[in-house]
Amino acid sequence: MGKNDLGIALIGAGRAGMIHAENFAHRVEGARIVAVVDVVEENAKKSAALLDCEKFYTDYTNILNDPSVQAVMVVSPTNLHKQIVIDCANAGKHIFCEKPMAMNTTECDEMIEACRKNRVKLQIGFMRRHDENFCRAKELVESGTIGELVLIRSNTRGPSKPRPWMYDIKKSNGILAEINSHDIDSIRWFAGSEIKRLFAVAGNYRNPEVAAEYPDYYDNVVMNGVFENGIQFSIDGAAYVEYGYDSKMELVGTKGVLHIGRNEGAFLRYATAETGICEPFIQSWMTLFKDAYLAEDNSFASCVRRDMQPKVTGADGRMAVRIVEAGNESISSGGIVEL
């Protein structure tokens, strides 16, 4: 890497954080990781070594006055995003912030204003807008291949048991935020409109042991509604399905239909008398969207270097948070929510 490369600090060395960091360390031209921050010192030290980076900290404020850091990747828990982004913006650092953008729209507004005031880029981590198949589908829709768009149906279902903090809706905003934020952003992108009305139902089907302590927790949700331009939508999300990582989208038009996504973990199928026909299922979002993560990281570095508008802005992140708020309001009230 050259001395004039974009210097990036990673804030949050978890699974998603390390995907981005590995890309910037080894695969994104004109960028490099210059510091790693994680509240667990051992994680910060280990991750820095893996990234061939000398600087590691447990407190992100250590990078604010570091001239070698021109940009940051914020991949910390959602409830920490607002303060980190505002502090980094005030320090003149360009910002990539993973989804969900923040806990509520008020926080989003404060983050957007801080970035605007300090003239720094703010990109939100909705990598599906950078996925080759989603981009091709967007082109087909806009070219009229399936006629006028009528209905968008999208689902994301994760295999893993939720981490303990996720059971508290006040901390996680539920799986509508943690899992379905990508679906929400994607359907807005395809519809080219904002949601007018929605209705959501949810329940705890797979984690009954936490129901007494967290009565509001849900691990399965369905949200339906209509956009201002009349396009209908349906989203479903689930946590702890165990069978694999399941992400798909269907776009129905007046003259055809488009399907995006795959479940096959490998191009392999076998059959035995005992099992019948078997084929591996996708086990992780890290596998399915590996190329999309690299594309969005390349895009962020390019936006900073060329002074361009990010493909996914703070306004997009804010709208996803607003829809999560409305969905959770509908779940709680049992009624239709007008946006």
C-alpha positions as CSV (number, residue, x, y, z in Angstrom):
1,M,0.0,0.0,0.0
2,G,1.2,3.5,-0.8
3,K,1.8,6.3,1.6
4,N,-1.0,8.4,-0.1
5,D,-3.6,5.6,0.4
6,L,-6.8,6.4,2.3
7,G,-6.2,5.6,5.9
8,I,-9.1,3.9,7.6
9,A,-9.8,3.0,11.2
10,L,-12.0,0.0,12.1
11,I,-14.3,0.7,15.0
12,G,-15.7,-2.7,16.1
13,A,-13.7,-5.8,15.2
14,G,-16.6,-8.3,15.0
15,R,-17.6,-10.5,12.1
16,A,-18.9,-7.8,9.8
17,G,-16.2,-5.4,10.9
18,M,-13.4,-7.8,9.9
19,I,-15.0,-8.5,6.5
20,H,-14.7,-4.8,5.7
21,A,-11.3,-4.5,7.3
22,E,-9.9,-7.5,5.3
23,N,-11.2,-5.9,2.2
24,F,-9.5,-2.5,2.9
25,A,-6.3,-4.2,4.0
26,H,-5.9,-6.4,1.0
27,R,-8.4,-5.9,-1.8
28,V,-9.4,-2.2,-2.1
29,E,-7.0,-0.3,-4.2
30,G,-5.8,3.0,-2.7
31,A,-6.9,2.2,0.9
32,R,-5.4,0.7,4.0
33,I,-6.3,0.0,7.6
34,V,-4.2,2.2,10.0
35,A,-5.9,1.5,13.3
36,V,-8.3,-1.0,15.0
37,V,-10.6,-0.2,17.8
38,D,-12.6,-2.7,19.9
39,V,-13.7,-2.4,23.5
40,V,-12.2,-5.9,24.2
41,E,-8.4,-5.2,24.1
42,E,-7.6,-8.8,23.1
43,N,-9.9,-8.5,20.1
44,A,-8.4,-5.2,19.1
45,K,-4.8,-6.6,19.4
46,K,-5.5,-9.8,17.6
47,S,-7.4,-8.1,14.8
48,A,-4.7,-5.5,14.3
49,A,-2.1,-8.3,14.0
50,L,-4.3,-10.1,11.4
51,L,-4.6,-6.8,9.4
52,D,-0.9,-6.0,9.7
53,C,-1.7,-2.8,11.5
54,E,0.4,-1.4,14.4
55,K,-2.2,0.8,16.2
56,F,-5.0,-0.7,18.3
57,Y,-7.2,0.8,21.0
58,T,-10.1,0.1,23.2
59,D,-11.4,3.7,23.0
60,Y,-12.3,5.2,19.6
61,T,-11.4,8.7,20.8
62,N,-7.8,7.8,20.4
63,I,-8.1,8.0,16.6
64,L,-10.0,11.4,16.5
65,N,-6.8,13.5,16.4
66,D,-4.7,11.0,14.4
67,P,-3.9,12.5,10.9
68,S,-3.2,9.1,9.4
69,V,-6.9,8.3,9.9
70,Q,-9.0,10.0,7.1
71,A,-12.0,7.7,7.4
72,V,-13.7,5.2,9.8
73,M,-15.7,2.1,9.5
74,V,-18.3,2.1,12.3
75,V,-19.3,-1.5,13.0
76,S,-20.1,-1.2,16.7
77,P,-23.5,-2.1,18.4
78,T,-26.3,0.1,17.0
79,N,-26.9,2.0,20.3
80,L,-23.3,3.4,20.0
81,H,-23.5,4.6,16.4
82,K,-24.8,8.1,17.0
83,Q,-22.0,9.4,19.3
84,I,-19.2,7.7,17.4
85,V,-20.4,9.1,14.1
86,I,-20.9,12.6,15.5
87,D,-17.4,12.6,17.1
88,C,-15.7,11.3,14.0
89,A,-17.5,13.8,11.8
90,N,-16.5,16.7,14.1
91,A,-12.9,15.4,13.8
92,G,-13.2,15.6,10.0
93,K,-13.3,11.8,9.3
94,H,-15.3,10.4,6.5
95,I,-17.7,7.7,7.7
96,F,-19.0,4.3,6.7
97,C,-21.6,3.2,9.2
98,E,-23.1,-0.3,9.2
99,K,-26.8,-0.8,9.4
100,P,-29.0,-0.2,11.3
101,M,-27.9,3.4,11.2
102,A,-29.1,4.3,14.7
103,M,-31.8,3.6,17.3
104,N,-34.3,6.2,16.1
105,T,-34.8,8.9,13.5
106,T,-33.8,11.7,15.9
107,E,-30.3,10.1,16.3
108,C,-30.2,9.7,12.5
109,D,-30.9,13.4,12.0
110,E,-28.1,14.4,14.4
111,M,-25.7,12.1,12.6
112,I,-26.6,13.5,9.2
113,E,-26.4,17.1,10.3
114,A,-22.9,16.5,11.9
115,C,-21.6,15.0,8.6
116,R,-23.2,17.8,6.6
117,K,-21.8,20.5,8.8
118,N,-18.3,19.0,8.7
119,R,-18.5,18.2,4.9
120,V,-17.6,14.5,5.4
121,K,-19.1,11.6,3.5
122,L,-21.6,9.3,5.2
123,Q,-22.3,5.9,3.6
124,I,-24.6,3.3,5.2
125,G,-23.9,-0.4,4.9
126,F,-26.7,-1.6,2.7
127,M,-24.5,-3.9,0.6
128,R,-27.4,-5.3,-1.5
129,R,-27.4,-2.1,-3.6
130,H,-23.9,-3.1,-4.6
131,D,-24.7,-6.8,-5.3
132,E,-24.3,-7.7,-9.0
133,N,-27.6,-9.6,-9.1
134,F,-29.6,-6.9,-7.3
135,C,-28.1,-4.2,-9.6
136,R,-29.0,-6.3,-12.7
137,A,-32.5,-6.8,-11.4
138,K,-32.8,-3.0,-10.9
139,E,-31.8,-2.4,-14.5
140,L,-34.3,-4.9,-15.7
141,V,-37.1,-3.4,-13.7
142,E,-36.3,0.1,-14.9
143,S,-36.1,-1.0,-18.5
144,G,-39.7,-2.4,-18.3
145,T,-38.7,-6.0,-18.8
146,I,-41.5,-7.2,-16.4
147,G,-43.8,-4.3,-17.2
148,E,-45.0,-2.0,-14.4
149,L,-43.9,-3.1,-10.9
150,V,-46.8,-4.3,-8.9
151,L,-45.5,-6.2,-5.8
152,I,-42.2,-6.7,-4.1
153,R,-41.8,-9.6,-1.7
154,S,-38.5,-9.9,0.3
155,N,-37.4,-12.2,3.1
156,T,-34.3,-12.6,5.3
157,R,-34.1,-15.4,7.8
158,G,-31.0,-16.0,9.9
159,P,-29.8,-19.4,11.3
160,S,-28.2,-18.3,14.6
161,K,-29.6,-18.0,18.0
162,P,-29.9,-14.3,19.0
163,R,-27.2,-12.8,21.2
164,P,-28.5,-12.0,24.7
165,W,-28.7,-8.2,24.1
166,M,-31.0,-8.7,21.1
167,Y,-33.8,-10.0,23.3
168,D,-34.3,-6.5,24.7
169,I,-36.2,-4.6,22.0
170,K,-35.2,-1.3,23.6
171,K,-31.6,-2.1,22.8
172,S,-32.0,-4.0,19.5
173,N,-35.2,-2.6,17.9
174,G,-36.0,-6.2,17.1
175,I,-35.3,-8.3,14.1
176,L,-37.0,-5.7,11.9
177,A,-33.8,-3.7,12.5
178,E,-31.2,-6.3,13.0
179,I,-32.3,-8.7,10.2
180,N,-34.8,-7.0,7.9
181,S,-33.1,-3.5,7.5
182,H,-31.6,-4.8,4.3
183,D,-35.1,-5.9,3.0
184,I,-36.5,-2.5,3.9
185,D,-33.8,-0.6,2.1
186,S,-34.0,-2.9,-1.0
187,I,-37.7,-2.6,-1.5
188,R,-37.5,1.2,-1.2
189,W,-34.7,1.2,-3.8
190,F,-36.7,-1.0,-6.3
191,A,-40.0,0.9,-5.7
192,G,-38.4,4.3,-6.1
193,S,-40.9,5.6,-3.6
194,E,-41.6,5.9,0.1
195,I,-43.9,3.6,2.1
196,K,-47.3,5.1,2.7
197,R,-49.0,2.6,5.0
198,L,-47.9,-0.7,6.7
199,F,-49.2,-3.4,9.0
200,A,-46.9,-5.8,10.9
201,V,-47.4,-8.9,13.1
202,A,-44.8,-10.7,15.1
203,G,-44.2,-13.5,17.7
204,N,-41.7,-15.4,19.7
205,Y,-41.8,-19.0,18.3
206,R,-38.2,-20.2,18.8
207,N,-37.0,-18.7,22.0
208,P,-39.7,-19.4,24.6
209,E,-37.3,-19.4,27.5
210,V,-36.9,-15.6,27.3
211,A,-40.6,-14.8,27.0
212,A,-41.1,-14.1,30.7
213,E,-38.2,-11.7,30.9
214,Y,-38.6,-10.2,27.5
215,P,-42.3,-10.3,26.6
216,D,-41.9,-8.0,23.6
217,Y,-39.2,-10.0,22.0
218,Y,-40.1,-11.6,18.6
219,D,-38.2,-13.9,16.4
220,N,-40.6,-14.0,13.5
221,V,-42.2,-11.0,11.7
222,V,-44.4,-10.3,8.7
223,M,-44.8,-6.7,7.5
224,N,-47.1,-5.8,4.6
225,G,-48.1,-2.4,3.1
226,V,-48.2,-0.1,0.1
227,F,-45.9,2.6,-1.3
228,E,-47.0,6.1,-2.2
229,N,-46.8,5.2,-5.9
230,G,-49.2,2.2,-5.3
231,I,-46.6,-0.6,-5.4
232,Q,-47.4,-3.3,-2.8
233,F,-44.8,-5.0,-0.6
234,S,-44.4,-7.9,1.8
235,I,-41.4,-8.6,4.1
236,D,-40.9,-11.5,6.4
237,G,-38.0,-12.0,8.8
238,A,-36.9,-14.7,11.2
239,A,-34.1,-15.4,13.6
240,Y,-32.8,-18.8,14.7
241,V,-34.3,-20.8,11.8
242,E,-31.3,-23.1,12.1
243,Y,-31.7,-24.6,8.5
244,G,-29.5,-21.9,7.0
245,Y,-29.2,-18.3,5.8
246,D,-32.3,-17.6,3.6
247,S,-32.4,-14.3,1.7
248,K,-34.6,-13.9,-1.4
249,M,-36.6,-11.3,-3.3
250,E,-39.4,-11.6,-5.8
251,L,-40.5,-8.7,-8.0
252,V,-43.9,-9.1,-9.7
253,G,-44.8,-6.9,-12.7
254,T,-47.7,-6.5,-15.0
255,K,-45.9,-8.6,-17.6
256,G,-43.5,-10.9,-15.7
257,V,-41.6,-11.7,-12.6
258,L,-38.0,-11.5,-11.3
259,H,-36.4,-13.6,-8.6
260,I,-33.2,-12.7,-6.8
261,G,-31.2,-14.9,-4.4
262,R,-30.2,-18.5,-4.0
263,N,-30.3,-21.1,-1.3
264,E,-27.7,-23.6,-2.6
265,G,-24.5,-23.6,-0.5
266,A,-22.7,-25.4,-3.3
267,F,-23.4,-26.7,-6.8
268,L,-23.8,-30.2,-5.4
269,R,-26.8,-32.6,-5.0
270,Y,-26.8,-36.2,-3.9
271,A,-29.4,-38.8,-3.1
272,T,-29.4,-41.9,-0.9
273,A,-32.1,-44.3,0.1
274,E,-31.9,-43.1,3.7
275,T,-31.9,-39.3,3.1
276,G,-33.6,-38.8,-0.3
277,I,-32.3,-35.9,-2.4
278,C,-30.0,-33.6,-0.4
279,E,-28.1,-30.4,-1.2
280,P,-26.1,-28.0,1.0
281,F,-28.0,-24.8,2.1
282,I,-26.3,-21.3,2.4
283,Q,-25.1,-21.1,6.0
284,S,-24.1,-17.4,6.2
285,W,-24.6,-13.9,4.9
286,M,-20.8,-13.7,4.8
287,T,-20.8,-16.3,2.0
288,L,-23.8,-15.1,0.0
289,F,-22.8,-11.4,-0.1
290,K,-19.0,-11.7,0.0
291,D,-18.6,-9.9,-3.4
292,A,-21.2,-7.2,-2.5
293,Y,-19.2,-6.3,0.6
294,L,-16.1,-5.8,-1.5
295,A,-18.1,-3.7,-4.0
296,E,-19.5,-1.4,-1.4
297,D,-16.1,-1.0,0.3
298,N,-14.6,-0.1,-3.1
299,S,-17.4,2.3,-3.6
300,F,-16.8,4.1,-0.3
301,A,-13.1,4.5,-0.9
302,S,-13.9,5.9,-4.4
303,C,-16.5,8.3,-3.1
304,V,-14.0,9.8,-0.6
305,R,-11.1,10.0,-3.1
306,R,-13.2,11.5,-5.9
307,D,-15.5,13.6,-3.7
308,M,-18.7,11.9,-4.9
309,Q,-22.1,11.2,-3.3
310,P,-22.3,7.7,-1.7
311,K,-24.7,5.2,-3.4
312,V,-26.4,4.7,0.0
313,T,-26.7,7.9,2.0
314,G,-27.7,8.9,5.6
315,A,-31.2,9.7,4.3
316,D,-31.5,6.1,3.1
317,G,-30.4,4.8,6.5
318,R,-32.8,7.2,8.2
319,M,-35.8,5.9,6.2
320,A,-35.0,2.3,7.1
321,V,-34.9,3.3,10.8
322,R,-38.2,5.1,10.4
323,I,-39.9,2.1,8.8
324,V,-38.5,-0.1,11.6
325,E,-40.1,2.3,14.1
326,A,-43.4,2.1,12.3
327,G,-43.3,-1.7,12.1
328,N,-42.6,-2.0,15.8
329,E,-45.4,0.5,16.5
330,S,-47.8,-1.7,14.4
331,I,-46.7,-4.9,16.2
332,S,-47.3,-3.2,19.6
333,S,-50.6,-1.6,18.8
334,G,-52.0,-4.2,16.5
335,G,-53.0,-1.5,14.0
336,I,-52.2,-0.1,10.6
337,V,-49.6,2.7,10.7
338,E,-49.7,5.6,8.3
339,L,-46.3,7.2,7.5
